[in-house]
Amino acid sequence: MAERESRIVAVANEKGGVGKTAMVINLGAALVKKKKRVLIVDMDPQHNAGSGLGIEAGEDDISVYDLISEPGKYRAEDAVCRTKWEGLDLVASHTDLSGAEVELVDQQGRENRLKSAIENLFDLYDAVLMDSPPSLSLLTINVFAACREVLVPCQTQPYAFRALEDLFDTVDAVRKDINSELRLSGLVPTFYETRTRVSRMILERMQADERYRDYLYNTVIRSNTTIAASSEAGKPVVFYRSTSNGARDFTALAEEFIRRAPS
């Protein structure tokens, strides 16, 4: 990573169940093990990123919902939660975030509420990883408006592969109309089953497709029950069981992520 240039990254896919939150948590933790400072911003109303880091925000804690629903009332610094691991911080979500789209729909500058609320935190970290909702919504647009890169986890299954086209089109539209700095920086195959024909076939399609192949990471995240177990324990897999395939895959992903830093 560039020494002073923070990487502001949306981890996004409009399809659910592709390993998006697991990627945010475990890539972030693997980067911390590489001596990087990482902030995770949970923009999913299901707030699973916080749970996966062992953090359950209370009603009195400042969440990302507070920051975007009442701009100027709260300081972004006061919304940062320290995790158990030095260098890994979180801005937590809240279930109320599910209603934010309705609340903001008539507000001026609604697409940039998130960026305005937290951009003063960016220079404090080597990487800011944002977990977005599994749908195209105003919350997702806020994430794209605030970020410079989009990292896409894609389950190696046909439905997930077919959904990529819509996501790529959305990123193109946001870059054209809202955030000219936004770019697709990577496509990461997830839930890869080495022994199944379908997984191998979808990976081969990604490698062959002219629209996707240049973004495709060499690292593949294999299906691994330890990743789910670590999430249940509220502990990233690289800290939960460092010898597991899940920990090895996310360590490799972090190394490739660092190598692919924009010049």
C-alpha positions in Angstrom: 0.0 0.0 0.0 1.1 3.5 -0.6 2.5 5.0 2.6 0.1 7.9 3.0 -2.7 7.1 0.5 -5.5 5.4 2.3 -7.5 2.7 0.3 -11.2 3.3 0.6 -12.8 0.1 -0.5 -16.4 -1.0 -0.9 -16.9 -4.7 -0.6 -20.0 -5.1 -2.6 -22.3 -7.5 -4.4 -26.0 -7.0 -5.2 -26.6 -10.7 -4.5 -26.6 -12.0 -1.0 -24.8 -15.1 0.3 -21.6 -14.5 -1.6 -19.3 -14.0 1.5 -19.3 -10.3 1.5 -19.3 -9.7 5.2 -16.9 -12.5 5.8 -14.5 -10.9 3.3 -14.7 -7.5 5.1 -14.0 -9.0 8.5 -11.3 -11.5 7.5 -9.5 -9.4 4.9 -9.4 -6.6 7.4 -8.0 -8.8 10.1 -5.4 -10.3 7.7 -4.3 -6.8 6.7 -3.9 -6.0 10.4 -1.6 -9.0 10.7 0.4 -7.4 7.9 0.9 -4.3 10.2 -1.8 -2.2 8.5 -4.4 -0.1 10.3 -7.9 -0.9 9.1 -11.3 0.6 9.7 -14.4 -1.4 8.9 -17.6 0.5 8.2 -20.7 -1.6 8.5 -23.4 -0.2 6.2 -25.6 -3.4 6.3 -28.6 -3.0 8.6 -28.1 -6.7 9.6 -24.9 -5.5 11.4 -23.2 -8.8 11.0 -19.7 -7.2 10.6 -19.9 -6.1 14.2 -21.1 -9.5 15.4 -18.2 -11.1 13.5 -15.8 -8.9 15.4 -17.3 -9.7 18.7 -18.9 -6.2 19.1 -22.6 -5.7 20.0 -23.3 -2.0 19.9 -25.7 -0.8 22.6 -28.6 1.6 22.2 -26.5 4.5 23.5 -23.6 3.9 21.2 -23.1 6.1 18.1 -23.7 4.1 14.9 -23.3 4.8 11.3 -27.1 5.4 11.2 -26.7 8.3 13.7 -23.9 9.8 11.6 -25.9 9.9 8.3 -29.4 10.6 9.7 -28.4 13.6 11.8 -25.3 15.2 10.1 -23.2 17.4 12.3 -24.7 16.2 15.5 -22.1 13.5 16.2 -18.4 13.3 15.6 -17.2 10.4 13.4 -14.4 9.8 15.9 -16.9 9.1 18.6 -18.5 6.3 16.5 -15.3 4.3 16.2 -15.2 1.1 18.2 -11.9 -0.5 19.1 -11.8 -4.2 18.6 -9.7 -6.7 20.6 -7.1 -6.5 17.9 -4.8 -3.5 17.8 -5.2 -1.6 14.5 -8.6 -3.0 13.7 -11.5 -0.6 14.3 -15.2 -0.6 13.5 -18.0 2.0 12.8 -21.0 -0.1 13.7 -24.3 -0.5 12.0 -27.8 -0.5 13.6 -31.1 -2.0 12.5 -32.5 1.5 12.2 -30.3 1.8 9.1 -33.0 -0.2 7.2 -35.3 2.8 7.3 -32.6 5.4 6.3 -33.4 5.1 2.6 -37.0 6.3 3.2 -35.8 9.0 5.6 -33.2 10.4 3.2 -35.1 10.1 -0.1 -36.1 13.7 -0.2 -32.9 15.1 1.3 -30.5 17.2 -0.7 -27.1 15.5 -1.1 -28.5 12.2 0.1 -25.9 10.2 -1.9 -23.0 11.8 -0.1 -24.2 11.6 3.5 -21.8 8.8 4.4 -18.8 10.4 2.8 -19.5 13.7 4.5 -19.9 12.0 7.8 -16.7 9.9 7.9 -14.2 11.2 5.4 -12.1 12.8 8.1 -11.3 9.3 9.4 -9.8 8.1 6.1 -6.3 9.4 6.6 -6.0 7.6 10.0 -6.0 4.2 8.3 -4.2 2.3 5.6 -7.5 0.8 4.5 -11.1 1.5 5.1 -13.3 -1.5 4.2 -17.1 -0.9 3.8 -19.6 -3.6 4.1 -22.6 -2.8 1.8 -26.1 -4.2 1.8 -26.8 -7.2 -0.5 -29.0 -5.1 -2.8 -28.9 -1.9 -4.9 -30.2 0.8 -2.6 -29.5 4.3 -1.4 -27.2 2.8 1.2 -25.2 1.1 -1.4 -25.0 4.3 -3.5 -23.7 6.1 -0.4 -21.0 3.5 0.0 -20.0 3.8 -3.7 -20.0 7.6 -3.4 -17.6 7.5 -0.4 -15.2 4.9 -1.8 -12.4 4.8 -4.4 -12.4 1.1 -5.1 -14.9 -1.7 -5.3 -13.8 -5.2 -4.4 -16.4 -7.8 -5.5 -16.7 -11.3 -3.8 -18.5 -13.7 -6.2 -19.7 -17.1 -5.1 -18.7 -19.7 -7.7 -22.3 -20.5 -8.5 -24.3 -19.7 -11.7 -26.7 -17.2 -10.1 -23.9 -15.2 -8.5 -22.0 -15.1 -11.8 -25.0 -13.9 -13.7 -25.5 -11.1 -11.1 -22.1 -9.6 -11.8 -23.2 -7.8 -15.0 -25.7 -5.7 -13.0 -23.2 -4.8 -10.4 -20.6 -3.8 -13.0 -23.2 -1.6 -14.7 -24.1 0.0 -11.4 -20.5 0.9 -10.7 -20.1 2.4 -14.2 -23.2 4.5 -13.6 -22.0 5.8 -10.2 -18.6 6.6 -11.7 -20.3 8.6 -14.5 -22.9 10.5 -12.4 -21.7 10.7 -8.8 -18.1 9.6 -8.1 -15.6 9.9 -10.9 -12.8 8.4 -8.7 -14.6 5.1 -8.2 -13.1 2.1 -10.0 -13.5 -1.7 -9.9 -10.3 -3.0 -8.3 -10.9 -6.7 -8.0 -13.2 -9.8 -8.3 -12.6 -12.5 -5.8 -14.1 -16.0 -6.3 -15.6 -17.3 -3.0 -17.1 -20.6 -1.7 -14.9 -22.4 -4.2 -15.3 -26.2 -4.1 -12.3 -27.8 -5.7 -14.2 -31.1 -6.1 -17.4 -29.8 -7.8 -17.8 -29.4 -11.5 -20.0 -26.3 -11.1 -17.4 -24.4 -9.1 -14.7 -25.2 -11.6 -16.9 -24.2 -14.5 -17.8 -20.8 -13.0 -14.2 -20.0 -12.2 -13.3 -20.9 -15.8 -16.0 -18.5 -17.0 -14.7 -15.7 -14.9 -11.2 -16.3 -16.3 -12.5 -16.3 -19.9 -15.0 -13.5 -19.8 -13.6 -10.3 -21.4 -15.4 -8.0 -19.0 -14.3 -9.8 -15.8 -11.0 -11.5 -16.3 -8.7 -8.5 -15.9 -10.2 -7.8 -12.5 -10.0 -11.5 -11.3 -7.8 -12.1 -8.3 -5.5 -15.1 -8.3 -6.6 -15.8 -4.7 -9.6 -18.0 -4.4 -11.5 -18.3 -1.1 -12.4 -21.9 -0.6 -15.5 -23.2 1.2 -14.3 -23.7 4.7 -16.4 -24.4 7.8 -13.8 -22.7 10.0 -14.8 -19.3 8.5 -18.4 -19.8 9.7 -17.3 -21.0 13.1 -15.0 -18.1 13.6 -17.8 -15.7 12.7 -20.0 -17.4 15.3 -17.3 -17.0 17.8 -16.9 -13.2 17.0 -13.3 -13.7 16.0 -11.7 -13.3 12.5 -10.5 -16.6 11.1 -6.8 -15.5 11.0 -7.0 -15.1 14.8 -9.4 -18.0 15.4 -7.5 -20.7 13.7 -4.4 -19.5 11.9 -3.6 -22.9 10.4 -7.0 -23.4 8.7 -7.6 -23.2 5.0 -9.8 -20.1 5.6 -7.0 -18.3 7.4 -4.5 -19.3 4.6 -6.9 -18.0 1.9 -7.5 -14.7 3.6 -3.8 -14.2 4.3 -3.1 -14.8 0.6 -5.9 -12.4 -0.3 -4.4 -9.7 1.9 -1.0 -10.1 0.3 -2.5 -9.8 -3.2 -4.6 -6.8 -2.1 -1.5 -5.1 -1.0 0.3 -5.9 -4.2 -2.6 -4.6 -6.3 -2.5 -1.1 -4.6 -3.0 1.7 -7.1 0.2 3.2 -8.2 
